[in-house]
Amino acid sequence: MTSLVWRVLYPLGKTKSVLCISLAWVLIASVFYLRNSNQGVQIKGLNGMVANLGVKDSKANRDNSLNWIDFSKVTSGTVGRVKQVKNCVIPQLLDNDPVMMRFFKKLAPPQCTDEEWLYVDNGTVRFSKSALEKHKNVTCDYYPLLRDGDFAIKYGNPVKNIRDGFKMTSDFFKGVCLSMTKNETNLSIYSGIHYSDDRTKRSDNADPLTLGFQGMSIAILGFDSMSRMSWHRRLKETRSYFKDTLKAIELESHNIVGDGTTAVMFPMLTGKFEWELPECRKKHKGATTLDKFPFFWHDARKKGYLTSWCNAAPHSAPFNWRMLGFNEAPTDFYTRPYYMAVKKDIKSRVPHCIRARTESRVWLDYFKDMFLMYPRQRKFLFQFITDLSHDDNNLMTLMDADIKNVVKFLYEGNYLNNTLLILMGDHGARYANFRSTYSGKMEERLPYFGFLFPPWFEKKYPQAIKNLRTNTQRLTTPFDLYETFKDFFHFDGAGVGDVSRRGISLFKEIPLSRSCQDADIAPHWCACLDWKDVSPSDQEAKKALQAALDTINGYTAPYRDDCALLSIANITTMSKLEAKSAFLKFKSTDDEGGIYKVDMSQNNKNEVVLYQLTFYTSPGGGNFEVTITYRVNTKKFELSEKEISRINKYGSDPACIFEKNKQIRAYCYCKSNLITAAAATNMTSH
């Protein structure tokens, strides 16, 4: 055949004959390739959307099947991985998790119908106009509400017959009003912020903190039992404004270090576990109050800061429920006396109301008033609420608009120009029917944490904020918050954190290698998945690899005339991650914060597997690293573009697609490269 072709082409001359033969071969190769490769799987992608891949026996899959793979020859575990191993990988949790959605319910905000004849405005007592129109000849008396230790209250001498505009002499008071005309009485307990010289002048001669952040404030709004995912479901309005509009930074791998609120508060505010501090539990030998504990707010006060610890639950407050509390008020602003008085003396007809106001408005107004009354003073404020979230997360839906509105008020009023605002949960929900599920256990360990810095901070400390953004995907704990707070007084630079230290400032990059053991998290509290070897008989691993290949080909499917259909050329590593056995066995703890007794009799089944795959594709030799999620219960694979990494250079391989869709350049190997390669091969052979 070849000699016949040469006899026909010989009269053209040798050079022209070689050229004609080459072109003919190119034409044949092109037709053959296009006939066999113009197919693909259409998958949503490249916009962060998850593709639910129930792997099917499509023609594309058959043409690119992986039945040839001998898994026994593939590197298992983490040996030979291209990049530094991330020791803590947490499964992607779902906003619409069907197990968690069984507990979800959106509630309508209460309509408070009780009357209050007084209200507080900027440290001033005002008379309600509507009350004065309805009730004539009104007189009101002011009874200062005073603290008598942490477990009792008392009232000071009354100020009789106060007038509209009366300046408060205490942060809390009982107002008793009488209408002489109708002989009607109105009583309520009020909260606000009163003016004092000590508070005003606190920071006048304070250390300028030139080695820190020059007296920048910290303000925290904390919510009991709010996991990251519960926050997503129940505080949509707040999160949309905080994260999307104001560009707050959210932690996505923040892990608790123990059971309950105190297991968060002690590490976050003292840098220590409860058992590393003096005995403070009620009815225990040698127990003491918490007055001399090394709380961060004590250091802040010495630096000229106004301080607050404002908890809205007198019975179940973290430092009072099973502990002895404080002899002296621990902070400048301390709401415990107010809520004790409300619990004792106020009966509202509508649940979740304190007379004419909702519980959430009262709690948030006090937070707002600290900024209104002392706008220029340094502040370390910690406002924490329990009753509207602890027993039923759905009650948080009552607060959504109120939280958003107070954040908006502070931002638009420029009260946050020198303040870090933190919104947080301490842990996820802990009630039995919730924490008995796999999803509930996982969410309990992963609370919400979000940070809003003033714009100038990133301009002045760009590396610190860059590290914080990096750390949103790294394992973090309450101990890290304590180290971060200390930087406000003395900042020694960004850099990389020391993984041997239990706490690492969030302004330093937390190493990928950080594990729960490094961070001092007990195995049953650790949400990080365990690395496991892939068995040669693991059929789900093969399906995961097929799903990854289908996804990559799906991105280029609309451009199949330009981009080649890829197949697997070689697999370099394959490993999987599953929940730790201690996590699956955990059931409950004792009433002492889980310190002395942990019930490990639960038998939860693993519901999520993450496969991590590294492989080469053909044609083109693209090297990809992929993390794909397998939902055991639904037998579905989930993969988004952000979980696919092209880890070798693609050069000009996708040149044909640059002008059409640059987003898919990492996945496209141009068919024109095959034609060029075929031509070059034939030229060389002849």
Secondary structure, 3 states (H helix, E strand, C coil): CHHHHHHHHHHHCHHHHHHHHHHHHHHHHHHHHHHHHCCCCCCCCCCCCCEEECCCCCHHHHHCCCCCCCHHHCEECCCCCCCCCCCCCCCCCCCCCHHHHCCCCCCCCCCCCCCCCEEEECCEEEECHHHHHHCCCEEEEEEEEEECCCCCEEECCCECCCCCCEECCCCEEEEEEEECCCCEEEEEEEECCCCCHHHHHCCCCCCCCCCCCCCCEEEEEEECCCEHHHHHHHCHHHHHHHHHHCCCEECCCECCCCCCCHHHHHHHHHCCCHHHCCCCECCCCCCCCCCCCCCHHHHHHHCCCEEEEEECCCCCCCCCCCECCCCCCCCCECCHHHHHHHHHHCCCCCCCEECCEEHHHHHHHHHHHHHHHCCCCCEEEEEEECCCCCCCHHHHHHCHHHHHHHHHHHHHCCCCCCEEEEEEECCCCCCHHHHCCHHHHHHHCCECEEEECCHHHHHHCHHHHHHHHHHCCCCECHHHHHHHHHCCCCCCCCCECCCCCCCCCCCCECCCCCCCCCCCCCHHHCCCCEEEECCCCCHHHHHHHHHHHHHHHHHHHHHCCCECCCEEEEEEEEEEEECCHHHHHCCEECCCCCCCCEECCCCCCCCEEEEEEEEEEECCCCEEEEEEEEECCCCEEEECHHHEEECCCCCCCCHHHCCCCHHHCCCCCEHHHHHHHHHHHHHHHC
